Amino acid sequence: MASLRARLVNSILRRRIKRRLAACATPQESRKVFNGQWLPPPRGVRFSPGALAGVAGEWAAAKAAGRARSALFYLHGGGYVAMSPKTHRSLTGAFAKRGFRVFAPDYRLAPEHPFPAAVDDATAAWRAFRAEGDGPACVAGDSAGGGLALALMMRLRDAGERGPDAACLFSPWTDLAATGASVCANEERDPMLVASGIATTAAAYLGGADPTTPLASPLYGDFAGLPPLIVFVGDTEVLLDDSLRPAERARAAGVPIELRVEPDMPHVWPFLNRLMPEGRRAMDEAAAFLLAAAERASVLTAPVASASA
């Protein structure tokens, strides 16, 4: 059962977000709703503007002394039409406090910059991010950013390039064709998202592209060769099947994957990790999963000392 705080949050989301999204007729109107969802940044984290390969973004690092245990490339959500690294400081800051040095690219948004602009920006920034050091590096993303993280990994694999050592996906949006049964089945249960808005937002991002194109909808891509994944999703989300079906495909392709389906949780509830105990637990689990993968990668890539003559 969800905590009392979670139930209160769900009630607030229904009144303040879902009702407003239901009245939105354009991506620009949805952008105004989503861009207003700011939370105070966590204490003890330094946020600094930066850019990689010409893609602007933001670095997040803990102020406390001590070297970060892994680098993390974070892709924010917002339906490809809204939000930014600044709106997602509750997530990037939470990862920073748990041992990561985080870069979140401010990738271009639709409808001004339709597909594949977001994928191109993420790819360019990742290449520069990876080139900055030879240590472990992971990727994470939420909602559209979760789908974008999968698209990035598929593109890197197909190009024969080094991808992340592991990935964390919070309520990823992986099927812009909206064929999942949960889109309709959870329409009333979802405390935040409106099923009718998915097609409008998807069309704004696709710009006429086929909605089953794997780099736009990773559900339809090849999961073989992807790194270990951990996926979080709420059982009442309209995008529930956007997590369940990719998890099945990843498992069938031999990808190590952990799937967390939490009862009565809103879309991307780890975003609310400072308000809900479920959010804090999810962040702890996500960080532990990624750090363990980073540690394994460090061992595998560590140079072997040659025996002395």
C-alpha positions as CSV (number, residue, x, y, z in Angstrom):
1,M,0.0,0.0,0.0
2,A,1.2,3.5,-0.8
3,S,2.2,5.7,2.1
4,L,0.0,8.5,3.3
5,R,2.3,11.0,1.7
6,A,2.1,9.2,-1.6
7,R,-1.7,9.2,-1.4
8,L,-1.7,12.9,-0.7
9,V,0.7,13.6,-3.6
10,N,-1.6,11.6,-6.0
11,S,-4.5,13.7,-4.9
12,I,-2.6,16.9,-5.5
13,L,-1.4,15.7,-8.9
14,R,-5.0,15.0,-10.0
15,R,-6.1,18.5,-9.1
16,R,-3.1,20.5,-10.2
17,I,-1.6,18.6,-13.1
18,K,-4.0,16.1,-14.7
19,R,-6.9,18.5,-14.9
20,R,-4.7,21.1,-16.6
21,L,-3.2,18.6,-19.0
22,A,-6.7,17.4,-20.0
23,A,-7.5,21.0,-21.1
24,C,-4.3,21.3,-23.2
25,A,-4.8,21.3,-27.0
26,T,-1.3,22.0,-28.1
27,P,2.3,21.0,-27.1
28,Q,3.0,24.6,-26.2
29,E,0.1,24.5,-23.7
30,S,1.4,21.2,-22.2
31,R,4.9,22.8,-22.0
32,K,3.5,25.5,-19.8
33,V,2.1,22.9,-17.4
34,F,5.2,20.7,-17.3
35,N,7.6,23.6,-17.0
36,G,5.8,24.8,-13.9
37,Q,6.7,21.6,-12.0
38,W,9.7,22.8,-10.1
39,L,10.9,21.5,-6.8
40,P,13.6,23.2,-4.7
41,P,17.0,21.7,-5.5
42,P,18.4,19.4,-2.8
43,R,20.9,20.9,-0.3
44,G,24.5,19.9,-0.6
45,V,24.7,19.8,-4.4
46,R,26.4,22.2,-6.7
47,F,24.8,22.9,-10.1
48,S,27.0,24.3,-12.8
49,P,26.2,25.3,-16.4
50,G,28.2,23.4,-19.0
51,A,28.2,22.2,-22.6
52,L,29.5,19.1,-24.3
53,A,29.9,18.9,-28.1
54,G,28.0,22.2,-28.4
55,V,25.0,20.8,-26.5
56,A,24.3,23.0,-23.4
57,G,23.5,21.4,-20.1
58,E,24.1,21.3,-16.4
59,W,26.6,19.5,-14.2
60,A,25.5,18.3,-10.7
61,A,28.0,17.3,-8.0
62,A,27.9,16.9,-4.3
63,K,29.6,19.7,-2.4
64,A,31.0,17.3,0.2
65,A,34.6,16.3,-0.2
66,G,35.2,13.0,-1.9
67,R,35.5,11.8,-5.4
68,A,32.4,10.7,-7.3
69,R,32.2,6.9,-7.7
70,S,30.8,7.1,-11.3
71,A,29.8,9.5,-14.0
72,L,26.1,9.7,-14.9
73,F,24.6,11.0,-18.1
74,Y,21.0,12.1,-17.2
75,L,18.2,12.6,-19.8
76,H,15.3,14.6,-18.6
77,G,11.6,13.9,-19.4
78,G,8.9,16.2,-20.5
79,G,7.4,14.4,-23.6
80,Y,10.2,15.8,-25.8
81,V,8.3,19.1,-25.8
82,A,9.0,20.5,-22.3
83,M,11.2,20.6,-19.2
84,S,15.0,20.9,-18.8
85,P,17.9,20.0,-16.6
86,K,16.8,22.7,-14.2
87,T,13.4,21.3,-13.7
88,H,15.0,17.9,-12.9
89,R,17.4,19.0,-10.2
90,S,15.5,16.9,-7.7
91,L,16.7,13.8,-9.7
92,T,20.1,14.9,-10.8
93,G,20.8,16.3,-7.3
94,A,19.7,13.1,-5.7
95,F,22.0,11.1,-7.9
96,A,24.9,13.5,-7.1
97,K,24.3,13.0,-3.4
98,R,24.5,9.2,-3.9
99,G,28.0,9.2,-5.5
100,F,27.7,10.4,-9.1
101,R,29.0,13.3,-11.0
102,V,26.0,14.1,-13.3
103,F,25.7,15.8,-16.6
104,A,22.2,16.5,-18.0
105,P,22.1,17.8,-21.6
106,D,19.5,20.4,-22.5
107,Y,18.6,18.7,-25.7
108,R,16.5,20.4,-28.3
109,L,12.7,20.1,-27.9
110,A,9.8,19.7,-30.3
111,P,7.8,20.9,-32.1
112,E,10.5,23.5,-32.9
113,H,13.1,20.7,-33.3
114,P,11.4,17.4,-34.1
115,F,12.9,13.9,-34.2
116,P,15.7,13.0,-34.5
117,A,17.0,16.3,-32.9
118,A,16.9,14.9,-29.4
119,V,18.6,11.7,-30.3
120,D,21.3,13.6,-32.2
121,D,22.0,16.0,-29.3
122,A,22.1,13.1,-26.8
123,T,24.5,11.2,-29.0
124,A,26.8,14.1,-29.5
125,A,26.8,15.0,-25.9
126,W,27.4,11.4,-24.8
127,R,30.4,11.0,-27.0
128,A,32.0,14.0,-25.5
129,F,30.9,12.9,-22.0
130,R,32.5,9.5,-22.5
131,A,35.7,11.0,-24.0
132,E,36.2,13.1,-20.8
133,G,37.4,10.0,-18.9
134,D,37.9,6.3,-19.2
135,G,36.2,5.5,-15.9
136,P,32.8,4.0,-15.4
137,A,29.8,5.9,-16.8
138,C,26.1,5.2,-16.7
139,V,23.0,6.7,-18.2
140,A,19.6,7.4,-16.7
141,G,16.4,9.0,-17.8
142,D,12.7,9.5,-17.0
143,S,9.6,9.4,-19.2
144,A,10.7,10.7,-22.6
145,G,14.2,10.8,-21.3
146,G,14.0,7.1,-20.5
147,G,13.0,6.3,-24.1
148,L,15.8,8.6,-25.3
149,A,18.3,6.7,-23.1
150,L,17.3,3.5,-24.8
151,A,17.5,5.0,-28.2
152,L,20.9,6.4,-27.4
153,M,22.2,3.0,-26.3
154,M,20.8,1.3,-29.4
155,R,22.4,3.9,-31.7
156,L,25.8,3.5,-30.0
157,R,25.6,-0.3,-30.1
158,D,24.8,-0.2,-33.8
159,A,27.7,2.2,-34.5
160,G,30.1,-0.1,-32.6
161,E,30.8,2.6,-30.0
162,R,31.2,2.2,-26.3
163,G,27.9,2.8,-24.5
164,P,27.1,3.1,-20.8
165,D,28.0,0.4,-18.2
166,A,24.4,0.3,-17.0
167,A,21.1,2.3,-17.3
168,C,18.3,3.3,-15.1
169,L,14.9,4.2,-16.5
170,F,12.1,5.8,-14.6
171,S,8.6,5.3,-16.2
172,P,10.1,5.4,-19.7
173,W,8.1,6.4,-22.8
174,T,9.0,3.8,-25.3
175,D,6.0,3.5,-27.7
176,L,5.0,6.7,-29.4
177,A,2.4,4.6,-31.3
178,A,0.6,4.2,-28.0
179,T,-0.4,0.6,-28.6
180,G,-0.1,-0.6,-25.0
181,A,-3.3,-1.8,-23.3
182,S,-2.5,0.3,-20.2
183,V,-3.0,3.5,-22.2
184,C,-6.8,2.9,-22.0
185,A,-7.0,0.6,-19.0
186,N,-5.3,3.0,-16.7
187,E,-6.8,6.2,-18.0
188,E,-8.8,6.8,-14.9
189,R,-6.3,5.3,-12.4
190,D,-3.3,7.4,-13.5
191,P,-3.1,10.4,-11.1
192,M,-1.1,12.5,-13.5
193,L,-1.0,11.7,-17.2
194,V,-3.9,12.0,-19.7
195,A,-4.1,9.3,-22.3
196,S,-5.6,11.6,-24.9
197,G,-2.5,13.8,-24.8
198,I,-0.1,11.1,-25.8
199,A,-1.0,11.2,-29.5
200,T,-0.7,15.0,-29.7
201,T,2.7,15.1,-27.9
202,A,4.0,12.2,-30.0
203,A,3.0,13.9,-33.2
204,A,4.8,17.0,-32.2
205,Y,8.0,15.1,-31.7
206,L,7.7,12.8,-34.6
207,G,7.2,15.5,-37.2
208,G,5.8,13.0,-39.6
209,A,8.2,10.2,-38.9
210,D,6.9,6.6,-38.4
211,P,5.9,6.2,-34.7
212,T,7.4,2.7,-34.7
213,T,10.9,3.9,-35.8
214,P,13.1,2.3,-33.1
215,L,15.1,5.5,-32.4
216,A,11.8,7.3,-31.6
217,S,10.0,4.3,-30.1
218,P,12.7,1.9,-28.7
219,L,10.1,-0.7,-28.0
220,Y,10.4,-1.7,-31.6
221,G,14.2,-1.9,-31.6
222,D,16.7,-4.7,-31.0
223,F,17.6,-5.0,-27.3
224,A,20.5,-7.4,-27.8
225,G,23.8,-6.2,-26.5
226,L,22.4,-3.5,-24.2
227,P,24.0,-3.0,-20.7
228,P,22.3,-4.0,-17.5
229,L,19.0,-2.2,-16.9
230,I,16.8,-1.3,-14.0
231,V,13.3,0.0,-14.7
232,F,10.8,1.7,-12.3
233,V,7.1,2.1,-13.1
234,G,3.9,2.6,-11.2
235,D,1.1,0.0,-11.7
236,T,-1.5,2.7,-12.3
237,E,0.3,4.6,-15.1
238,V,-1.0,4.9,-18.6
239,L,2.5,4.2,-19.7
240,L,2.8,1.0,-17.6
241,D,3.1,-1.2,-20.8
242,D,5.8,1.1,-22.0
243,S,7.9,-0.5,-19.3
244,L,6.6,-4.0,-19.1
245,R,6.9,-4.8,-22.8
246,P,10.5,-3.5,-23.2
247,A,11.4,-5.4,-20.1
248,E,10.1,-8.6,-21.7
249,R,12.1,-7.9,-24.9
250,A,15.3,-7.1,-23.0
251,R,15.0,-10.2,-20.9
252,A,14.4,-12.3,-24.1
253,A,17.5,-10.8,-25.7
254,G,19.6,-11.8,-22.7
255,V,20.0,-8.3,-21.2
256,P,20.3,-8.3,-17.3
257,I,17.3,-6.4,-16.2
258,E,15.5,-5.6,-12.9
259,L,11.9,-4.4,-13.1
260,R,10.2,-2.6,-10.2
261,V,6.4,-2.2,-10.6
262,E,5.2,-0.2,-7.6
263,P,1.6,0.0,-6.5
264,D,-0.3,3.3,-6.7
265,M,2.8,5.4,-7.7
266,P,2.5,8.4,-10.0
267,H,4.5,8.8,-13.2
268,V,8.2,9.2,-12.4
269,W,7.6,9.2,-8.7
270,P,11.4,9.2,-7.8
271,F,11.1,12.9,-9.0
272,L,9.4,13.4,-5.6
273,N,12.1,11.7,-3.6
274,R,12.1,14.6,-1.1
275,L,8.4,14.3,-0.5
276,M,7.7,10.6,-0.5
277,P,9.5,7.6,1.2
278,E,8.8,5.6,-1.9
279,G,10.8,8.1,-3.9
280,R,13.8,7.9,-1.6
281,R,13.8,4.2,-1.7
282,A,13.6,4.1,-5.5
283,M,16.6,6.5,-5.6
284,D,18.6,4.4,-3.2
285,E,17.8,1.3,-5.3
286,A,18.7,3.0,-8.6
287,A,21.9,4.4,-7.3
288,A,23.0,1.1,-5.7
289,F,22.3,-0.7,-9.0
290,L,24.2,1.7,-11.1
291,L,27.2,2.0,-8.7
292,A,27.4,-1.8,-8.5
293,A,27.6,-2.0,-12.3
294,A,30.1,0.8,-12.4
295,E,32.3,-1.1,-9.9
296,R,32.1,-4.2,-12.0
297,A,33.1,-2.2,-15.1
298,S,36.1,-0.7,-13.2
299,V,37.3,-4.2,-12.3
300,L,36.9,-5.5,-15.8
301,T,38.7,-2.5,-17.4
302,A,41.5,-2.1,-14.8
303,P,45.0,-2.5,-16.2
304,V,46.7,-5.7,-15.2
305,A,50.1,-5.1,-13.7
306,S,52.8,-7.0,-15.5
307,A,55.0,-9.4,-13.5
308,S,58.4,-8.1,-12.7
309,A,61.3,-10.0,-14.3
